[in-house]
């Protein structure tokens, strides 16, 4: 692989990482109420 091939690979990996982070953020945003209830349940039992 020459240098430009490495840059192309890096570019695609960065794009995949950004898409994954954005998708994960959407999932968390969609289920934030359920996630908070699960996380705060032990505190409410004290």
N, CA, C and O atoms as a printed pandas DataFrame, in Angstrom:
     atom_number atom_name residue_name chain_id  residue_number  x_coord  y_coord  z_coord
0              1         N          UNK        A               1    0.848   -1.191    0.000
1              2        CA          UNK        A               1    0.000    0.000    0.000
2              3         C          UNK        A               1    0.888    1.247    0.000
3              4         O          UNK        A               1    1.854    1.348    0.756
4              5         N          UNK        A               2    0.536    2.167   -0.850
5              6        CA          UNK        A               2    1.280    3.417   -0.820
6              7         C          UNK        A               2    0.616    4.382    0.162
7              8         O          UNK        A               2   -0.388    4.053    0.794
8              9         N          UNK        A               3    1.182    5.551    0.275
9             10        CA          UNK        A               3    0.724    6.520    1.274
10            11         C          UNK        A               3   -0.730    6.930    1.048
11            12         O          UNK        A               3   -1.493    7.051    2.006
12            13         N          UNK        A               4   -1.114    7.143   -0.198
13            14        CA          UNK        A               4   -2.492    7.564   -0.491
14            15         C          UNK        A               4   -3.507    6.471   -0.156
15            16         O          UNK        A               4   -4.630    6.768    0.252
16            17         N          UNK        A               5   -3.116    5.216   -0.327
17            18        CA          UNK        A               5   -3.999    4.118    0.071
18            19         C          UNK        A               5   -4.210    4.114    1.582
19            20         O          UNK        A               5   -5.313    3.847    2.058
20            21         N          UNK        A               6   -3.172    4.405    2.318
21            22        CA          UNK        A               6   -3.296    4.489    3.777
22            23         C          UNK        A               6   -4.223    5.634    4.175
23            24         O          UNK        A               6   -5.044    5.486    5.081
24            25         N          UNK        A               7   -4.095    6.770    3.502
25            26        CA          UNK        A               7   -4.983    7.900    3.796
26            27         C          UNK        A               7   -6.436    7.570    3.463
27            28         O          UNK        A               7   -7.349    7.970    4.184
28            29         N          UNK        A               8   -6.643    6.845    2.378
29            30        CA          UNK        A               8   -8.001    6.433    2.003
30            31         C          UNK        A               8   -8.590    5.503    3.068
31            32         O          UNK        A               8   -9.754    5.643    3.443
32            33         N          UNK        A               9   -7.792    4.564    3.549
33            34        CA          UNK        A               9   -8.240    3.655    4.611
34            35         C          UNK        A               9   -8.561    4.434    5.883
35            36         O          UNK        A               9   -9.571    4.168    6.535
36            37         N          UNK        A              10   -7.714    5.385    6.237
37            38        CA          UNK        A              10   -7.952    6.217    7.412
38            39         C          UNK        A              10   -9.244    7.012    7.261
39            40         O          UNK        A              10  -10.022    7.130    8.208
40            41         N          UNK        A              11   -9.468    7.553    6.074
41            42        CA          UNK        A              11  -10.680    8.336    5.821
42            43         C          UNK        A              11  -11.929    7.488    6.032
43            44         O          UNK        A              11  -12.876    7.934    6.680
44            45         N          UNK        A              12  -11.943    6.260    5.486
45            46        CA          UNK        A              12  -13.115    5.402    5.646
46            47         C          UNK        A              12  -13.315    4.976    7.096
47            48         O          UNK        A              12  -14.450    4.868    7.560
48            49         N          UNK        A              13  -12.233    4.737    7.806
49            50        CA          UNK        A              13  -12.375    4.368    9.220
50            51         C          UNK        A              13  -12.923    5.520   10.045
51            52         O          UNK        A              13  -13.747    5.309   10.935
52            53         N          UNK        A              14  -12.473    6.742    9.758
53            54        CA          UNK        A              14  -12.994    7.908   10.473
54            55         C          UNK        A              14  -14.472    8.096   10.169
55            56         O          UNK        A              14  -15.252    8.408   11.069
56            57         N          UNK        A              15  -14.871    7.911    8.909
57            58        CA          UNK        A              15  -16.286    8.023    8.535
58            59         C          UNK        A              15  -17.113    6.979    9.280
59            60         O          UNK        A              15  -18.187    7.293    9.793
60            61         N          UNK        A              16  -16.625    5.742    9.344
61            62        CA          UNK        A              16  -17.349    4.682   10.057
62            63         C          UNK        A              16  -17.469    4.997   11.547
63            64         O          UNK        A              16  -18.514    4.751   12.150
64            65         N          UNK        A              17  -16.410    5.539   12.141
65            66        CA          UNK        A              17  -16.442    5.896   13.558
66            67         C          UNK        A              17  -17.469    6.989   13.809
67            68         O          UNK        A              17  -18.227    6.915   14.777
68            69         N          UNK        A              18  -17.505    8.007   12.945
69            70        CA          UNK        A              18  -18.464    9.101   13.109
70            71         C          UNK        A              18  -19.892    8.587   12.976
71            72         O          UNK        A              18  -20.763    8.977   13.754
72            73         N          UNK        A              19  -20.141    7.719   12.001
73            74        CA          UNK        A              19  -21.483    7.150   11.828
74            75         C          UNK        A              19  -21.870    6.321   13.045
75            76         O          UNK        A              19  -23.012    6.390   13.500
76            77         N          UNK        A              20  -20.933    5.537   13.580
77            78        CA          UNK        A              20  -21.215    4.708   14.748
78            79         C          UNK        A              20  -21.520    5.558   15.974
79            80         O          UNK        A              20  -22.462    5.263   16.709
80            81         N          UNK        A              21  -20.742    6.602   16.205
81            82        CA          UNK        A              21  -20.989    7.481   17.350
82            83         C          UNK        A              21  -22.331    8.182   17.199
83            84         O          UNK        A              21  -23.082    8.297   18.168
84            85         N          UNK        A              22  -22.639    8.651   15.997
85            86        CA          UNK        A              22  -23.916    9.316   15.747
86            87         C          UNK        A              22  -25.082    8.349   15.962
87            88         O          UNK        A              22  -26.087    8.714   16.573
88            89         N          UNK        A              23  -24.950    7.124   15.463
89            90        CA          UNK        A              23  -25.997    6.119   15.650
90            91         C          UNK        A              23  -26.187    5.761   17.113
91            92         O          UNK        A              23  -27.318    5.629   17.579
92            93         N          UNK        A              24  -25.093    5.605   17.838
93            94        CA          UNK        A              24  -25.184    5.321   19.270
94            95         C          UNK        A              24  -25.830    6.463   20.023
95            96         O          UNK        A              24  -26.612    6.242   20.948
96            97         N          UNK        A              25  -25.508    7.686   19.631
97            98        CA          UNK        A              25  -26.134    8.854   20.252
98            99         C          UNK        A              25  -27.632    8.887   20.016
99           100         O          UNK        A              25  -28.398    9.249   20.909
100          101         N          UNK        A              26  -28.052    8.510   18.813
101          102        CA          UNK        A              26  -29.489    8.462   18.523
102          103         C          UNK        A              26  -30.197    7.406   19.369
103          104         O          UNK        A              26  -31.298    7.637   19.868
104          105         N          UNK        A              27  -29.562    6.252   19.525
105          106        CA          UNK        A              27  -30.158    5.192   20.344
106          107         C          UNK        A              27  -30.284    5.650   21.788
107          108         O          UNK        A              27  -31.328    5.453   22.411
108          109         N          UNK        A              28  -29.239    6.256   22.324
109          110        CA          UNK        A              28  -29.282    6.743   23.705
110          111         C          UNK        A              28  -30.333    7.839   23.845
111          112         O          UNK        A              28  -31.079    7.861   24.824
112          113         N          UNK        A              29  -30.397    8.743   22.879
113          114        CA          UNK        A              29  -31.394    9.817   22.924
114          115         C          UNK        A              29  -32.807    9.243   22.901
115          116         O          UNK        A              29  -33.690    9.741   23.600
116          117         N          UNK        A              30  -33.025    8.198   22.101
117          118        CA          UNK        A              30  -34.351    7.602   21.966
118          119         C          UNK        A              30  -34.774    6.887   23.256
119          120         O          UNK        A              30  -35.948    6.932   23.624
120          121         N          UNK        A              31  -33.836    6.232   23.941
121          122        CA          UNK        A              31  -34.148    5.426   25.120
122          123         C          UNK        A              31  -33.654    6.059   26.420
123          124         O          UNK        A              31  -33.445    5.342   27.399
124          125         N          UNK        A              32  -33.462    7.372   26.461
125          126        CA          UNK        A              32  -32.870    8.015   27.635
126          127         C          UNK        A              32  -33.725    7.818   28.886
127          128         O          UNK        A              32  -33.181    7.655   29.978
128          129         N          UNK        A              33  -35.051    7.830   28.748
129          130        CA          UNK        A              33  -35.909    7.643   29.921
130          131         C          UNK        A              33  -35.713    6.260   30.538
131          132         O          UNK        A              33  -35.598    6.131   31.757
132          133         N          UNK        A              34  -35.676    5.246   29.712
133          134        CA          UNK        A              34  -35.485    3.880   30.209
134          135         C          UNK        A              34  -34.095    3.732   30.829
135          136         O          UNK        A              34  -33.944    3.123   31.889
136          137         N          UNK        A              35  -33.094    4.284   30.174
137          138        CA          UNK        A              35  -31.717    4.194   30.683
138          139         C          UNK        A              35  -31.606    4.874   32.041
139          140         O          UNK        A              35  -30.986    4.331   32.954
140          141         N          UNK        A              36  -32.197    6.052   32.183
141          142        CA          UNK        A              36  -32.133    6.755   33.468
142          143         C          UNK        A              36  -32.890    6.008   34.559
143          144         O          UNK        A              36  -32.430    5.966   35.700
144          145         N          UNK        A              37  -34.037    5.419   34.236
145          146        CA          UNK        A              37  -34.773    4.636   35.234
146          147         C          UNK        A              37  -33.942    3.457   35.721
147          148         O          UNK        A              37  -33.912    3.165   36.917
148          149         N          UNK        A              38  -33.272    2.782   34.799
149          150        CA          UNK        A              38  -32.432    1.643   35.176
150          151         C          UNK        A              38  -31.260    2.098   36.040
151          152         O          UNK        A              38  -30.922    1.443   37.026
152          153         N          UNK        A              39  -30.644    3.212   35.675
153          154        CA          UNK        A              39  -29.478    3.687   36.426
154          155         C          UNK        A              39  -29.863    4.244   37.792
155          156         O          UNK        A              39  -29.094    4.114   38.744
156          157         N          UNK        A              40  -31.028    4.858   37.907
157          158        CA          UNK        A              40  -31.431    5.482   39.164
158          159         C          UNK        A              40  -32.222    4.543   40.077
159          160         O          UNK        A              40  -32.521    4.908   41.214
160          161         N          UNK        A              41  -32.562    3.357   39.610
161          162        CA          UNK        A              41  -33.337    2.416   40.414
162          163         C          UNK        A              41  -32.659    2.085   41.748
163          164         O          UNK        A              41  -33.338    2.109   42.775
164          165         N          UNK        A              42  -31.347    1.774   41.788
165          166        CA          UNK        A              42  -30.728    1.465   43.089
166          167         C          UNK        A              42  -30.794    2.632   44.072
167          168         O          UNK        A              42  -30.912    2.410   45.277
168          169         N          UNK        A              43  -30.720    3.859   43.586
169          170        CA          UNK        A              43  -30.781    5.017   44.480
170          171         C          UNK        A              43  -32.172    5.143   45.085
171          172         O          UNK        A              43  -32.309    5.515   46.250
172          173         N          UNK        A              44  -33.199    4.840   44.310
173          174        CA          UNK        A              44  -34.564    4.977   44.821
174          175         C          UNK        A              44  -34.904    3.894   45.848
175          176         O          UNK        A              44  -35.880    4.038   46.584
176          177         N          UNK        A              45  -34.128    2.827   45.912
177          178        CA          UNK        A              45  -34.393    1.741   46.851
178          179         C          UNK        A              45  -33.774    1.990   48.222
179          180         O          UNK        A              45  -34.027    1.231   49.157
180          181         N          UNK        A              46  -32.977    3.028   48.357
181          182        CA          UNK        A              46  -32.302    3.305   49.635
182          183         C          UNK        A              46  -33.231    4.041   50.558
183          184         O          UNK        A              46  -32.853    4.366   51.684
